[in-house]
Amino acid sequence: MTAPAGKEPCQIDSDAAVIHQAPSRSAAKMGIGYRDQKCSFHGCTRDVNWARITMKASGVGGWIDRRLISTARETPTRTS
């Protein structure tokens, strides 16, 4: 079963992962996700280095290093 666009389930695969306002390590920090916390995956940058997510429990959204999450899909979807 495929999730609707913007509703792809994901989870944090790192002890602590910083959620940024923009796809850059120097961008403002919006929050932190912790291992096994659930999120929604909305797509990623063209280079597939950053994923746009929203944390399920807190509603905090932003960009996270793509290597720090896992999704149900094998191939991430790019955002425009």
C-alpha positions, 0 to 999 in steps of 0.5 A, spaced: 500 500 500 502 506 498 501 512 502 498 519 499 503 524 497 506 528 503 503 522 508 509 517 507 511 514 514 518 515 516 522 514 523 528 517 525 534 513 525 539 517 529 540 518 537 538 525 535 537 529 529 536 536 528 531 539 524 532 545 520 528 551 517 532 550 510 536 544 507 542 547 510 546 545 516 547 553 517 539 554 517 535 555 523 534 549 528 527 548 528 527 542 533 530 535 534 528 528 533 530 522 537 531 515 535 524 511 533 520 517 533 515 517 527 514 523 522 511 524 515 516 524 509 514 530 504 520 529 499 527 531 498 532 536 495 534 534 488 541 531 490 537 527 495 541 529 501 535 533 505 528 530 507 522 535 508 519 532 514 514 533 519 514 530 526 508 526 528 507 527 536 510 535 536 508 537 529 515 540 528 516 540 521 523 542 517 529 539 513 533 533 516 539 530 513 536 524 509 541 519 512 538 520 519 531 517 517 528 511 514 521 511 510 517 505 507 519 507 500 526 504 497 527 511 493 525 517 496 521 522 492 524 529 490 521 536 491 520 541 486 
